[in-house]
Amino acid sequence: MGICFLATLGLDLDLSNLKAGTDYVGDGRTLQQEYLLGNFPFDPVDSFTVKLVSLHAGSPLLEFTTMLGRSYTVLGSPDLRNWTALSFQIPAEGSSALMRSYYYAPDIRTLQVQAIQPAAGPQMLFFRLLLQ
């Protein structure tokens, strides 16, 4: 079944020859990275994306799809060189939402998180997610 599937994608690979550190579709992500992101690893259009939904007082509302069993941490940077973990809330939890330092995904879902700007130091202008 797996070999037939790979052949339909134009990949003449035996399953025993798959290597975790190889980018098979040329999208810049290795097989291992695709797996960790929860992507379909042989589909170049299936990719993990973080969408900026809105900004409120400089704090971004970010949206992404979670993968079961993965943890997500929001990072912010004022200059794209220095990155800091940011606290965030999940707006869907309402006005009493907990302040979080990471989110552990119990399932696959589209999630929105509101990153909080640090009280001291430079304003964060760039944002990304750390996936573990």
SULFEN-V785378 format. One record per residue. N is the residue number from 1. SS is DSSP state (H for helix, E for strand, C for the rest). PHI is phi in degrees with one decimal (none if undefined). OMEGA is omega in whole degrees, -180 to 180 (NA if undefined). Layout:
n,ss,phi,omega
N,SS,PHI,OMEGA
N,SS,PHI,OMEGA
This chain:
n,ss,phi,omega
1,C,none,-179
2,H,-62.9,-179
3,H,-67.5,177
4,H,-61.2,-180
5,H,-63.5,179
6,H,-61.5,179
7,H,-65.9,179
8,H,-65.4,177
9,C,-89.3,-180
10,C,82.0,180
11,C,-103.8,-179
12,C,-89.8,-177
13,C,-123.7,169
14,C,-88.6,-177
15,H,-55.3,-180
16,H,-70.5,180
17,H,-96.0,179
18,C,-70.4,-179
19,C,-120.2,-176
20,C,-60.1,-176
21,C,-92.2,-177
22,C,-104.8,174
23,C,-95.2,-174
24,C,-82.9,-176
25,C,-113.9,176
26,C,74.7,-180
27,C,-98.4,178
28,C,88.9,179
29,C,-120.3,178
30,C,-75.4,177
31,H,-57.6,179
32,H,-64.7,178
33,H,-62.8,178
34,H,-60.5,179
35,H,-61.7,-179
36,H,-63.2,179
37,H,-73.9,-177
38,C,87.2,178
39,C,-83.4,170
40,C,-81.8,-166
41,C,-67.1,-178
42,C,-108.8,178
43,C,-115.4,-176
44,C,-66.7,179
45,C,-94.6,177
46,C,-90.2,-177
47,C,-139.5,176
48,C,-80.7,179
49,C,-132.6,173
50,C,-113.5,-177
51,E,-105.2,173
52,E,-84.4,-177
53,E,-81.0,-180
54,E,-164.7,174
55,E,-122.3,176
56,E,-132.6,-178
57,C,54.9,178
58,C,82.6,179
59,E,-100.0,-175
60,E,-80.2,168
61,E,-99.7,-177
62,E,-105.8,180
63,E,-130.2,179
64,E,-158.6,178
65,E,-99.0,179
66,E,-86.6,176
67,C,-119.4,-180
68,C,-46.8,174
69,C,83.0,179
70,C,-104.5,175
71,E,-111.5,-177
72,E,-125.8,177
73,E,-122.8,178
74,E,-88.2,177
75,E,-115.5,177
76,E,-128.8,180
77,E,-144.9,174
78,C,-84.8,-169
79,C,-144.6,-177
80,C,68.6,177
81,C,-112.7,-178
82,C,-107.0,-177
83,C,-114.6,-179
84,E,-130.0,174
85,E,-67.8,-179
86,E,-111.8,171
87,C,-75.1,178
88,E,-152.7,176
89,E,-124.7,176
90,C,-106.4,-176
91,H,-55.2,-180
92,H,-63.9,179
93,H,-81.8,176
94,C,88.5,-174
95,C,-67.2,179
96,C,-101.1,-179
97,C,-60.1,178
98,C,-68.3,171
99,C,-80.9,-175
100,E,-120.5,172
101,C,-107.3,175
102,C,-158.3,177
103,E,-127.5,175
104,E,-98.3,-175
105,C,-83.2,177
106,C,-83.3,-178
107,C,-163.2,176
108,C,-98.8,-179
109,E,-162.7,170
110,E,-85.0,-175
111,E,-124.8,172
112,E,-113.0,178
113,E,-128.8,177
114,E,-104.1,179
115,E,-73.7,-178
116,C,-107.2,177
117,C,-66.7,178
118,C,-64.3,-179
119,C,-68.0,180
120,C,-124.1,178
121,C,96.1,-176
122,C,-71.4,176
123,C,-74.6,179
124,C,-80.6,-178
125,C,-111.6,-178
126,E,-127.5,-175
127,E,-137.8,175
128,E,-153.3,179
129,E,-112.0,172
130,E,-101.6,-179
131,E,-104.1,178
132,C,-131.3,NA
